[in-house]
Amino acid sequence: MFGVLAFMVRDTLVLAARPQGHLLVHVDPAGGADLRRRPGASQAQMKTRSMGDGWLDVDASALSSDDDLALWVRTALDAAPEKR
């Protein structure tokens, strides 16, 4: 991926800082629908295509506090694959 600052855990992309302060978050696909209901969260898109149930885009306005950001970081880390 180009144009983002990506964060990897165990060889897997878990978070990426997108332009305009948005956060790309890898989530457990089973919980993606529930997480999309959180303020500022939406299905992640790459241009006009959905990135699938395991990816959310979190608007910068929903990341205004350290606690807000920590919630999404924990969510992404929880979805990271176990150590191989």
C-alpha positions in Angstrom: 0.0 0.0 0.0 1.3 3.4 -0.9 0.5 6.7 0.7 -0.2 5.4 4.2 1.9 4.8 7.3 1.3 1.1 7.9 1.7 -0.9 11.2 2.4 -4.6 11.0 2.1 -7.3 13.6 3.4 -10.8 12.9 3.8 -10.0 9.2 0.2 -8.8 8.9 -1.1 -5.2 8.3 -3.2 -4.3 11.3 -3.5 -0.5 11.1 -2.7 2.2 8.6 -2.8 6.0 9.0 -4.6 7.2 5.9 -4.8 10.7 4.4 -6.9 13.3 6.3 -6.3 11.5 9.6 -8.5 8.5 8.9 -7.4 5.1 10.3 -7.6 1.9 8.3 -8.3 -0.9 10.9 -8.1 -4.6 10.4 -10.9 -6.3 12.4 -12.3 -9.7 12.9 -14.7 -10.1 10.0 -17.2 -11.8 12.3 -17.5 -8.5 14.3 -17.2 -6.1 11.5 -20.9 -5.3 11.2 -21.1 -4.4 14.9 -18.0 -2.3 14.7 -19.3 -0.4 11.7 -22.1 1.0 13.9 -19.6 2.8 16.1 -19.4 6.6 15.4 -17.1 7.4 12.5 -16.6 3.8 11.4 -17.5 2.6 7.9 -16.6 -0.1 5.5 -13.1 0.5 4.1 -12.8 1.2 0.4 -9.9 1.1 -1.9 -11.0 3.6 -4.6 -14.5 2.4 -5.5 -14.1 -1.2 -4.2 -14.9 -2.6 -0.7 -11.9 -4.0 1.1 -14.1 -6.7 2.7 -15.7 -7.3 6.1 -12.3 -7.4 7.8 -11.4 -3.8 7.1 -12.9 -0.6 8.5 -12.2 3.1 7.9 -12.4 5.2 11.0 -12.9 8.9 10.5 -10.5 11.3 12.1 -13.4 12.9 14.0 -13.9 9.6 15.9 -10.2 9.6 17.0 -10.2 12.8 19.0 -9.0 11.3 22.3 -6.3 8.8 23.3 -9.0 6.5 24.5 -10.8 6.5 21.1 -7.5 5.7 19.4 -6.7 3.0 22.0 -10.0 1.3 21.3 -9.3 0.9 17.6 -5.6 -0.2 18.2 -6.8 -2.9 20.7 -9.5 -4.0 18.2 -6.9 -4.4 15.4 -4.4 -6.2 17.7 -7.1 -8.6 18.8 -7.8 -9.4 15.1 -4.0 -10.0 14.4 -3.2 -13.7 13.7 -1.6 -15.7 16.5 2.1 -16.1 16.6 3.3 -18.7 14.1 
